Amino acid sequence: MKISVIITLKKDVLDPQGKVIHQTLDGMGFNDVNEVRQGKYFEIDTKETDNDKAKAKVEEMCKKLLANLVIENYKIIDPK
Amino acid sequence: MKSSVITFPGSNCDRDMDVALKKFGFKNKMVWHADAELPKSDLVVLPGGFSYGDYLRCGSMASKSKIMQSVINFANSGGMVMGICNGFQILVETGLVPGVLLRNKYLEFICKNVFVKINDKKNKYFKNVNNEVLEFHIAHNEGNYFCTQDQLKEIEDNNQIAINYCDENGKIEDQFNPNGSIKNIAGIFNKEKNVLGMMPHPERMIDTSLSGEDGSLFFKNLINNLK
């Protein structure tokens, strides 16, 4: 089963890379962008076949390694 | 006094630290990250570098390596653990010291000498250092110290800030903040002050002909405080 995880920076954490991307987009003529926040995306292929169990395991992975909860939020995408 | 320096894959200041510790009288051992047991130590150092290529987040992989469980147990039982640069990043990922280190505010890798002001001397790292201001070297891409407002309050209430970036006279202002750290924080302690994480490299300031001697002051003082 493949499970996807999206990690994003929390709202009040500075994201200088997002800012630079925003400025570059602006320079390219994409003038209607309000803000850009950069994050991370993971695809985890697990042997677990039970949906709920797999999600619980991935949640544990997020808390223990994939995300740093001081600055990041994680979102687990439901497997299809 | 016995010390141990942990080498992770990608550490590159481990040998500099070895030279510095030995120069000031420590009997130092190099310890590989995949070992389970720490040798008997009065001080454990997590050195600078780019452990695991800085993948995921700086220090995140190293914080889960085999030796780290022993280092965490050692720290929790009052042992002296010092993390320099990448070692500081590893320490925050273990949770031994609060906060995180973000990408530098202006997205530059910074490599230069800085002045830091000692904020607290009631600890074995800085006790009896006569100077208020030390000149150290920094070299990092992710040294922008960040923590939540609640954490900051706790850090300040417990006087856990070790050193702040400043000018040569000890003035702590925004213009002397190289990387955007909250409150110019360059180094912090855990609550008990046996664990110190800091971005500057004292081990690069132990030779007057090459750099400076404020690192010498630091290490001489440290070994005396541990005796």
Interface residues (C-beta under 8 A of the other chain):
Chain A: V13 L14 P16 Q17 V20 K64 L65 L66 N68 V70 I71
Chain B: L56 R57 S60 K64 E93 G99 V100 L102 R103 N104 K105 Y106 L107 N144 F146 C147 T148 Q151 G180
